[in-house]
């Protein structure tokens, strides 16, 4: 997973060297993708004049047990990288629902039609991060990770 290659504050020069084929737009954004078992991670990056200031990764998969297992592995990989990214234990987290618990949970009829399989937040005073893995309507699994500098 490329997340470990994308620390906040990564210089634009280092980014351009590591990811020569990825263009930083005039609005200081870049996007790239990475194939993983069972899907594709999409990264959206935001830079200031000198460095990476925020990143977001998403994976959207069909609602089935194999996709759930594949995305659960990505969740665990992200969790393992957090100490290397400068974060201690999450400031807020939920226990991950097992596949059976998730499929037996009814989706809300209105509003946010999703159920979080796991949700975690980190804050180290300099930056903050969040991870959500959920079942969304109409039958998709969505993993989202975001990290940005604190203001």
Residue, then its C-alpha position, 0 to 999 in steps of 0.5 A: x500500500x502506498x500510504x506509507x510513502x505519503x507522509x504529511x509534509x512530504x516535499x513536492x520535490x520528493x513527491x515528484x521524484x517518487x511519483x514521476x508520472x503523477x501530475x500536481x495540478x495548478x490547484x495543488x492537487x494530485x490524484x492516483x490509484x493503486x490496485x489491491x486485492x479485490x479493488x482499487x484505492x484512489x488517492x487524492x492529495x492536496x499540497x501547499x507551495x512546498x509540501x503535502x498538507x492533506x490526503x484522502x484515500x477511498x475504496x468502494x466495493x460490492x457488498x459481499x463477504x469477499x470484499x468485506x474480508x479484502x477491505x478489512x485487511x486494508x483497514x488493518x494495514x492502515x491501523x498498523x501504519x498509524x504509529x509510523x505516521x506519528x499517531x498513538x492510540x486512536x482518540x475515538x474508535x469503535x469495535x469492528x463489526x464482524x461480517x455476520x453482525x454487519x449483514x444482520x444490521x438494518x440500514x436506516x430508512x432515511x438520512x445517512x443510509x450507512x452502517x459503520x463496520x469500524x470508525x476511528x479518529x486520531x489527533x497528535x496536535x499537529x495533524x488529525x486522521x480518520x478512518x471509516x469502513x461502512x456498508x452504504x446504500x445501495x449495497x456498497x462497502x466504502x472505506x475512507x481514510x483522511x489525514x490533514x494538518x491541524x489548523 
